[in-house]
Amino acid sequence: MSTGKKNNPSSTWQDRRLFQDLKGILPEEMTRKLMTSAEDLPIPEDQYVFGGATAALAQMIPESASRKAEQVQLLTAAGYLSRAAWQNLAAVRFVVVFISLLLIGTLLILSPPALEPYFVGALLVGPIVIWAIPALVVGSWAAQRRAAIESGIPDVLDMLNMCISQGLTLQRGLRRITPEIRLIHPELYRELSIVCFQSDLSGMQHALQAFSSRIGSQDVTSFTSLLVQSESTGTSLSAALREYSDSIRSTLRERADARANSASFQLLFPVTLLLMPSIFMFLLGPAIIRISDFYGEDGTGLQQSRQQMLDSLGQ
C-alpha cells in the first residue's frame, strides 16, 4: 500500500510515512509546522522595499489570482527571485499612483479656471498610465533577460558536449562549465548556478524543470526537456547536444534575419513623422518667404497706387 502511494505522482511529501509516523508522537502544532509550505514562511524585513509597511501597501490595489501569478512569473523571469518581489512591485505601484493623484490634485486646486478641464483629464488618465508603467518595465526586463539567456544556450551546449564526450556526467559537466560563462553570459551563469545548487538537494530533473518554469522561454524549455529526456532514457546525450546546438543556432539566425527585414518597415513611420516636415520646410521655405514679401511690401504698394488712381479719377 505504501509502495503505491510512493509511486503515485499525485502524492506529496506530506503523505510519506516519515511524517505519518510523527503524528502520533509530536504535538499537533509541531506537526502543522513541519507541513508548512514555503509561501507561509515569514519574509525578512530587509527584503521589503518599504520595510514593514510594504505588505500593507501591497494590499491597497487588489489583484486577481491569475494576474498575480502572471506578475510573479514576469518578476522571476526578470531575475527577482525573492518571495517579497511581488509585494514590492505592488507597493511601488500604489505609492506612485498615490503621489501622482496628490500632485495632480494640488495642481488642479492651484490652476486657473481655464486649465481645470486639462487637469481633470490628467487626474483620470494619469494614475492609470502610471499604474501600468512598472508592470510594463518589468515585462521589458524579463524579455531582455530571456533573450540574453537564449543567446548563451548554444555556447553552453557546445561546452557541455565537450565535457560529456570526455566522460563527465551531466551534473558534473554543468558544474564544470558554469564558472566559465560568468563574464560572457552572466544571466545564464546565475541560472545554472541555481540549477547546480538545486540538483544537489532534489536531483537534476527537478532542478532543470524549475529552471524552465522560472524563465518561461520556449528555447529554455526545449533545452531542459532534452537534458531530462536523455538522462532518463539513457540515449546518447553527446549526439543530441550536437544536433540541438546546430538547430538552435539556425533558429537564432532566422530570428535575427526576421528582425533585420522588419527594421525597414519599422523605420518608415519615424521617418515620415520626423524627417518629412523638415524636408517640406526646406523646400517650401523660400516660396513662403517670397509670398509673404509680395503680400507684405508689393501688396501695400499696389494698394497705394490704386488709391491714387481713384483719387485722380475723382478729381
PyMOL commands that set and color helices and strands:
alter all, ss='L'
color gray80, all
select helices_A, chain A and resi 2-7+13-15+17-24+28-34+38-40+45-47+51-58+65-77+85-110+113-165+170-181+186-202+204-215+218-233+237-266+268-314
alter helices_A, ss='H'
color red, helices_A
deselect
rebuild
show_as cartoon
